[in-house]
Amino acid sequence: NGVIEKYCYDNDENNCTKYGGLYEWTEAMQYVTTEGTQGICPSGWHIPTRAEFRILESYVNDEAVKLIDVGENMNGYTPANTSGFSALFAGYRRIINGYFNYLGLYTYFWSSTEIDSGNAYGMYLFSNYSDVSVSGDSKINGVSVRCLKD
């Protein structure tokens, strides 16, 4: 329909301003299933692939503190953001029940790599863990998007 549809945590626009929107995978991809597609990203940028997230994971030696904004709270860890990635714990929206969860504790970024018709890969960071995880999630959940320059 030409309108980029997103969720704001707790349906509060202030959360979209601070943390960005939460998107279902098909919306983030603009209904294209090709890896590395532009999706909702601006011209000259694209939704990262699983392989590109793995490169980032390797670059920071699997240390999430290097990706987390210094203003975020990590239980027992000190965010350093030495990568400049500046991740915020934006939480997510579960489409099954419409609940928003984990604001300030968790963030997940879609990749453009499908697992199957119902799931896709992404990268998640959790305030209680020091590592980076690239794993799958249901495409119908609302999560963050981080664009990568072409």
JORA-V963664 format. One record per backbone hydrogen bond with DSSP energy under -1.0 kcal/mol. CO is the residue of the C=O (numbers start at 1). NH is the residue of the N-H. If there is no record, write none. Layout:
co=CO nh=NH
co=CO nh=NH
This chain:
co=7 nh=22
co=8 nh=11
co=9 nh=12
co=12 nh=15
co=13 nh=17
co=14 nh=18
co=15 nh=19
co=16 nh=20
co=22 nh=7
co=23 nh=143
co=24 nh=28
co=25 nh=29
co=26 nh=31
co=27 nh=30
co=28 nh=40
co=34 nh=37
co=37 nh=47
co=38 nh=41
co=42 nh=45
co=44 nh=150
co=46 nh=148
co=48 nh=112
co=49 nh=53
co=50 nh=54
co=51 nh=55
co=52 nh=56
co=53 nh=57
co=54 nh=58
co=55 nh=59
co=56 nh=60
co=57 nh=62
co=58 nh=61
co=60 nh=63
co=63 nh=66
co=64 nh=67
co=64 nh=68
co=65 nh=80
co=65 nh=81
co=66 nh=83
co=67 nh=87
co=69 nh=72
co=74 nh=77
co=81 nh=84
co=87 nh=69
co=88 nh=90
co=89 nh=104
co=92 nh=101
co=93 nh=142
co=94 nh=98
co=99 nh=94
co=101 nh=92
co=102 nh=105
co=102 nh=106
co=105 nh=127
co=106 nh=91
co=107 nh=125
co=108 nh=144
co=109 nh=123
co=113 nh=121
co=118 nh=139
co=119 nh=115
co=119 nh=116
co=120 nh=137
co=121 nh=111
co=122 nh=135
co=123 nh=109
co=124 nh=133
co=125 nh=107
co=126 nh=129
co=130 nh=64
co=133 nh=124
co=135 nh=122
co=137 nh=120
co=138 nh=141
co=139 nh=25
co=142 nh=93
co=143 nh=23
co=144 nh=110
co=148 nh=46
